[in-house]
Amino acid sequence: MTPPAGLPSTVEPGGLAGHLDGFVRAVREAGVPVGISQAVDAAEVLTVIDLLDREQLRHGLAAVLLRRAAQRPAFDVLFDLWWPLTDRPVPAADGADPEGDGDAEGDQAADGPLPVGDPGALTEALRAELLRLLTEGDQEALRRFARLAVDQLGAGAPSPSGQSFFSYRVLRALSPDTLVAQLLAGLLGGADRGGLAEQVARQTAKERIAAFRTAVEAEVRRRTAAEKGRDKVARNAVRPLADQVDFLRAQQSDLAELRRTVAPLARRLAAKLSARRRLGREGRLDFRRTVRASLATGGMPLVTHHRPRVVHKPELVVLCDVSGSVAGFSHFTLMLTQALREHFSGVRAFAFVDSTDEVTRFFTPGADVVDAIARIGREADVVSFDGHSDYGHALEVFAERWPAAVGPKTSLLVLGDGRTNFRHPGLPTLADLVRRSRSAHWLNPEPRRLWGTGDSAADRYAEVIPMVEVRTAAQLGAFVTTL
C-alpha cells in the first residue's frame, strides 16, 4: 500500500501500511491497549475514508483504536507526530518564501510583511494578528499562524545538535491570556456585558486560546521530531494515562481523572464479593437428607444435600497511613473505602501517623472525600509525638484502644509505605491482628525494589501479611480483581 498524493512525506518508504503500523505501536506503547483486531480495523479505516482529509483520518483511527475518552489526549499527540499538518518547508526567519511558491498566508501576517530588525514591533504585529484570528475563529488559519509564530519567536540558541524550538518562548512573547478583554469586546460586538451572551463569549475565548496553545505545542513537537526523531519525542511528549499515574506523584490536573478511575473499582469489588456469597450458600453435607434421597435411586447418592450456610456481608477495617509522604496514595485509597461502605455490613476506617484514631465519622454517606481528608488533618488525633511515621506505636495504640475491631468476620486492609523512621515496627502486634482477621492485605505505594531500603520495614512486614505493590490506579484495579 503506497501513500496517495497529498499525504505527508513523513510516510516511510515501506508505504502507508508500515507507517500505520508504527503509529499503532506508538499508541500501544503510550499505554492504550490496542489488540490485533483493532490494528486490522485501523488498516480497514484507511480504505474507506478520504486520506486527504486529515481530521477525518484522525477521527476514524480514534474510533477503532480508543476505548475511553481519557485516552484521547495521548492519541492526539501521537497523531500529530505521525500525521503532521503539512510538511511544506518552514519559512525563513525574515518572512521570505525560500521555495518561491508565493504562499504569503503562511509566511507573513495578513496585513502585510512582518517587521524586520525590530523584535518589539514584530511581537506587536504578531499579537495583533493573533487577536484578529482568535476573533474570527478560523481554526485552519490559527494553525498556520502557530507555525509562523514558532518560526519567528520559538527558536532557542543554536546548538551542535541543531536548532531547538520552545513553546514557552512563543506563549510568553504573545501572552494570549492578556488578549481576553479585547477578544471579548470583539466577540460581543455591540451586545451588552453580563448575562448569557458574555458567558458564551468567555467560554468561546477560553476554547480558542486553548486551541492556539495546542497548535503551538504541536508545531514545536513536529519540528523537534524532524530533528531528533519521532520515537524519541513520542516517549517524552505523551503524558501517562490516568490509571498509570503514580499516586505519590499525581499533579492537580490528574486528580479529577484519577477519581473517575478509582470510583468503579468499588463496584467491581462488590460484584466479586456478591458472586462469592451466591456461590457459597451451601454449607456442610447433610448426610441424613442425602441418604434419604438416595433410596429413590437404589441407594446411589446421585443428588447430595447440604445444610444452608449463613451468608453475611463481610466487615472491613482499614488502617491508613496519612503522613505527608503518602498523602496522595491515602487520598485515593480512602476514596475506595468510602465507595465500599454500601457493600460491607461495617466499614471502619482508622488513620495514623505516629498514633491512631478512628476516622469513620468523617466518611458519612455522600461526604466529599477531599473534605473528609482535610478534616482528618485538623480534627483526628493521629499525632502524639513529632508527626513522623511510627508504625509500631500506631499499631499498638490501635490494638489497645479497639481490641474488638478485628475479628473472624473482618477483612483487614493496611495502607502505607512501611517506612518507620527507624523506629520499632510492631511486628508482633501486626501478626496478632492478621491471625485474628478473616483475611488481611497490605497495599504499598512504593516500588517493590525499594522495600527494605533505608528506614523501610516493608520486607519484614511482608513476612507477616500479604503485601502488594499498588502505585497506580491500574495496579489498584489489578489488586481488586484478584481478591
N, C-alpha and C positions, 0 to 999 in steps of 0.2 A: 504494500500500500504506500504510494508516494503522495506527498502533500500537494494539493491543488494550488494553482496560482493564487497568491494573495495571503497565504498563511505565513507566519513569521519564519524568517530564515534560521531561527534557532532550532528548528526541527533537525534532528540528527540525520546523518547520511543514511542510516538504516531505514529511514522512512517514517511515516506517521505512526505506524504500529509500534516501532521501537520508542518513539517519543512518548506515546501514550503509556507504554509500559514503564518508562522511567518516572512519569508523573504519578502513576498508580503506586509504584514502590515508595515514592516520597510521601504520599498521603498515608500509606501504611506505616512508615517509619515515624510519622508525626503522632501516632497513637490511635489513628482511626482504623477500626477493624474492617479490612477490605478482603473479602474472600475471592476465590477463583470465579465464582458465578458473577459477582459484581464486576470484576475486571472484564469478563466476557460481555456483560451488558454495556460497559463503558465503550468497548470497541463497537458494539452494535449502534450506540448513540451516534458515532461518527458517520454512520452510513445513512442516517435518516434526518439529520439536521443540516442547516446551511453552515458550512465550515467557515464561511467568510463573515458570519455574524458572531462576533466574539462573545457577546453576552448570552446568546442562545446556546453557545457551546458551554459556557460556564454553568448555566442553569441545568443543562442536560446532563453534564457529568456529575453535578452535585446531586441530582435527583437519584442517580443509581449508586453513587459511592457513599453517601452520607445517611446516617440513621437518626441523628439527633441534631437539633438546631445549634447546640453548643459546639459542634464540630465545624460549623461553617467558617468562623474566622480563620482557623488554621488552613482550611481548604482554599479560601480566597487568596491568602498569602502565597501558597504554593502555585495556585493557578496563575497568578500574575507573574511568577517567575518562569513557569514553563510555557505560558501562552501570553507573552508581553503584548502591550497595546499595539506597538509597531516597532520595527527596527529601522526606521528612517534614520540616517546619520544625525547625531546630536549637533545642533547648530553651534557655530563658532562663537567665541566669547564676545566678539564685537557686534553680534547681531547679523553678520553676513551669512549668506547661504553657501556653504562650501561646495555643494553639488550643483548650484545654479539652477535649482528646479523651480525657483520662484514661489516657494511656499512661505509667503510672508506671514501667514496666520500663525504658524508655529514658531517663527523666529523673531517676531517683534510684536509689540503691543499693537492693538487695533488702531490707535490714534496716530501711529507713525513710528519711525525708527526710535530705538531706545537711546537715551543719552549716553555718550561715551566719555570716559575720563572723569566723571563726577559721580562717585558712589552714592552720595546723598540724593542727587537728582534721579539716579537710576532706581533707587529704592522707592522714592515717592511716586515715580511713574508706574512702577510695578504695583504699588499699593492701590493707586487709582484704578489701574486695570483690573486688579483683583476685586475691588469693590463693585465695579461695573459687572463683572462676570457673576459674582455672587448675587447681585440684584436680579440679573437676567435668569439665572438658574440653569444655564446650558451646561450639562454635565460633561459633554464631549469637549467643549471649549475650555472648561475648567481643567480637564485632564491635560489638554495641550499646554495650557498656561503653567501647570505644575511642572511640566518638562522644561519650559523656558526658565521658570524661577529656580529650579535646581541647577540648571546650567549657569545662570548668572550669579546666584547667591550661595549655592551649596558647596562649592569646591573648597576643599581644605588645602593645606600646604602640600605641594608635590613631594612625593617620596620615591625612593628607588623602586618600590613595588608598583608604582603607578599613581594615577590621580584618584583621590578619595572624595566622596561627596557625603554630606551630612544633612539630614532633615532638620535638625535643630537649628542649623545656621539659617535655613530658609524661613522657618517659622518665627525665629527670633527677629529677623530683619523685617518681615512683613507684618508680624503681630496681628493675625487675622481677628483675634478676640477683641482688639481695640476698635474694630470697624463695626461692631454690633450696633451702636447708636445710629450711625449713618446708614447701615444696611436696613435697620428697622424703618427709618424715615423713607427710604426708597421703596420698601415693600408695602408700607401703609399708604403711601401717596398722600392724598388729602383726607384720609379717614381719621377719625378722632382716636386719640390714645385711650387705652383702657378697654376693658371688655374682651369679648371673644376674638375680635379682629387682631388685637395686639398679642393675645396668647398664641394665636395661629402664626402670626408673623415671627414671634420669638422662637417658636419651635422650628419654623422653616429656616430661620437664620442659623440656629444651632445645627441643624442637619446639614446645611450647605457648607458651613465652616468645617464640620467633621469630615465631609466628603473631600474637601480640599486637603485637609491634613492626610487623609488616607491616600490621596493621589500623590502627594509629595513623598510619603514614605514608600509607596510602591515604585515610584520612579527612582528613588535612591537605591532601593533593593535591586532594581533592574540593572542599573549601572554597575553596582557592586558585583552582581552575578556575572556580568560580561567581563569584569576584570579578574575576579577571583574564582569563578565557577559557581554554577547553580547549587550543587550539592552542599558546598560549604556554607553558602548563605542560607539555604533552607534549614540546616541544622541549628543555626543561630537565630534566625528570624522568627521561627514558629514558636509561639508560647505553648507550654504544656497544656493539654486539655484539663478541664476542671478536676476530673477524677484522678489525674496524675500529679496534681499539685501537692507538694509536701505540706502537711498540716503545719509544721513548725515554721515554714517559710511563706505561708499564704499571705498575699497582699490584700489590701482593702477591696480592690477590683475583683478578686477571686471569691470573696466571701459569699455573695449572693448566689453564684452558680454552685458553690460547694454546698450551700444549704439545700438547694434543689436536688443535688446529687445524693446527699445523706438521707433526706427525708424518706425516699422509697425503700431504704434498707429495712426500716422498721416493719413495713408491710410485708416485705419478703420473709423476714424472720418470723413474723406472726403466722404467715401461711405455712411455713415449715413446722412450727410448733403445733398448729391445728391439725396438720396431716399426721403428726406423730400421735396426737391424742386420739384421732379417729382409728388409727391402725393398732393402738394399744389398748382398746376397750376390753379385750378378752384377757382374763387372768389365768389362774391355775386350772388344770384339768379337773372337771367334775366327774370323778370316777363312777359314782352311783348312776348318774344320768346317762353316761356313755355306755355302761353295761346294760342298762335297761333298754336303751335304743338298739343295742346290738342283737337283742332277741328277735327282732323283726328280720334280721338278715342271717339267721342261723348261727348267732354267736360271734359273727365277724364285726368288729367295731369300725364300720365303714365311715360313720359320722361321729366325730368327737364333740363333746360339750364342755364348755369352760365356765367357770364362775365369773360373773361380771366384775370388772376392775373399777374401783372408784377413780374416776378421772378428775383431776383438778388442774386448774391453771397454775403454772409454776410461779414461784416467787423470785424476785430479783433484788439483789443487793449490789450496789455499785460503789466502789471505793475509788475516788478520782483525785489524783494529784492536780492541784490548781495553782502551783507555783509558777512564777514567770517563765521558766524555761520551757514549759509545756502548755502555755496558755492557749495557743491556737488549737492544739490537739484536744484539750479538755472541752473547749467550746463545742466541737462537733460531736464528741462522744456523749456529752451531756444532752445535746440536741437529740441524739439517738435514744438516750434514756427517757427523755420527755415523750418522744413518739411511742415508746414501748409501754407507757403506763396503761393504755387501754387494753393491752393484750396479756398483761400479767395480773394476777389477783392482788399482788402487793409489790410495789416498786419503792425501794428506799434508797435514797442517794446520800452518800457521805463524801464530804470534801476534806482534804487535808493538805497541810504544808509541813509544819512540824508538830501539829496537833490535829485532832479530828473533830468535826462537828457534823450533825445531820442537817442536810440542806433540802430534804424532801419538801418542806413547806414552801420553798421558792418555786417549785415546779408544779403549780396548780394547773388544772386543765385550761388550756387556752393562753397560758402565760407565755410571754416573749422570752426566748432563751437568752438573748442578749441582755435583757433586763435582769433576768434571774442571775446570770453570772456576775453582773455588776453588783447586785445585792449581796451575793456571796462574799465579794471582796470587802463590802462595807460592814455587813452585819454578822457574818458567820465567824465563829470562834475557831479559826484554823491556824492561828499563830500564837504560840505561847512563849517562845524564846526570842530568836533573832530573825525569824522569817525565812530561813533557809530550810530546804527539804530535809526531813528527818523521818525516814520511813519506819524505823524501829519504834520510835516513840509514838508516832501516829497509829501504828498497828496496835500497840499496847493500849493506847487510850481507847481505840475502837472496841477491842476485846473486853476491856474493863467496864466501859460505860454502857455498851449494848451487847451483853453476853448472849441474849436470846435472838439476836438479829439473824444469825446464820444457823440454819437447821437442816434436817434431812430433805425438806422440800425446796430449799433455797439454791438458786444459781448465783454464784459469786463472780463478779467481774471487777478486776483491778485494772486501773488505767494510769499509766505513768512510765517514766523512763528508767526508774530504778536507781537513780543517782542519789546516793545517801549523804554526800558531803563528808565521806569517810567516817560516818557515824554507825552505830550498831544497827544492822539491817533488820533485826527482829525476825529471824527465820523460824524459830520455834513457834512464835505466835501465829505466823502465816501458815505454817504446816498444820497447826491445830484447826484453823479456820477452814482450810481446804479439806481436812479429814471430816469435818462436821457437815460440809455442804453437799448438796446433791451433785453439783458439778462446779468447776472453777476454771476460769481463764484469765490470763493477764495480757492486755494489749499494750505493746511498747512502741512509741512513735520513733524510736531511734533505729538506724540500720543495724542489722544483726552483727555486722563486723565490729561495731563499737561496744557491744555488750561485754562487760567485764573490763573495759579500759578506764583508766583514771579512777574516779570515785564511783563508777558504775558497779552495782552488785547484781545486775540483771542476770549474769550467768549463774549466780548462786540461787537467785530466786527461781530460775528456770528449772532447777533440780527439784523444786518443791511444788511448783504449779505450772501447768502448760502455758508457755509464753509464745505469743505470736507477734511478728513484726507488722505493724499497721501504721505506715507513714502517709498513705494516701487514701482517698475515698475508694479507689479501685481495690486496694488491699483490705479495707474495711468491708467492702462488699463480698470479697472472696471469703473472709472470715465468717460472715453471716451465712453464706451458702454452705459452709462446711459444718456448721453447728448441728 
